[in-house]
Structure formats: structure tokens, C-alpha cells
Amino acid sequence: MEIKRNGSQASVNGPAEWFTGTVRMDPLFQATDPALVQGLSVTFEPGARTAWHTHPLGQTLIVTAGCGWVQSEAGPIEEIRPGDVVLSSPGEKHWHGATPTTAVTHIAIQRERDGKAVNWMEKVSDEQYRASR
């Protein structure tokens, strides 16, 4: 058994090429071969969001604080709140982040395929972000 103590792993800022706005990522776990699953807590300040992206083996988001938005390429912007679980299918193009006025934190869990857990794409434009609100 291994215990990863709270605060024992450094927080990192979300890279500007993958995110719009202020995003903090706190690593939770990185499983070893053959599991290849990883988890992190991600906090988005108001207005912050991911770029469009996919996951080769899908992704699970567990909202832990605040209020945010998530959108699949084929659907409307959906509000997410603490306790909500968002399941993205393998290859599903989507984005997620905070609302314009409220921060959101979620736990993101994804598995790697061929050493990659996410495929980053173009940024979500301000027009796309505000499209249905």
C-alpha cells in the first residue's frame, strides 16, 4: 500500500497551449504498468477552460467544488456541479471548465494508450464558450 499525502506533490499551472485562463493541476496518482491510469485534481478560475480535446480511452470527471461547464462537439453546453460525474467516450471531442463567474474543481481520470492520455486540439473560442448562455 502506498499513501500519497495531500500536498506532497507540487501543483502546476495549466499550459497556455492547452488552456484559456488560470488553471491549476494537482497530481493525485499515476499508476504503473500495466494499469496506465492517471488522476489529477484540476481547478479552473472563472472563465478558464480546456482546449477542445479527445482521450484515446475516454475520461471520467468527478466534480468536487464550484460550478462549471462541459460540452461535447455534438451537443450543447451543460452545467456541472459537485457530485456530478461526466463520462467522455474514447475519441469524443469535448471541452470543460469554469463558468464566466464561478470557479470549478474536478478530478480527472484517464488511461493511456501508446503513452498518450489526451490529444489536444484547437482552443475553444470566446464565441463558442458563450454560445448558449
Buried (B, 14 or more C-beta within 10 A) or exposed (E): EEEEEEEEBEEEEBEEEBBBBBBBBBBBEBEEEEEBBBBBBBBBBBBBBBBBBBBBBBBBBBBBBBBBBBBBEEEEBBEBEEEBEBEBEEEBBBBBBBBEEBBBBBBBBBBBEEEEBBEBBEBBEEEBBEEEE
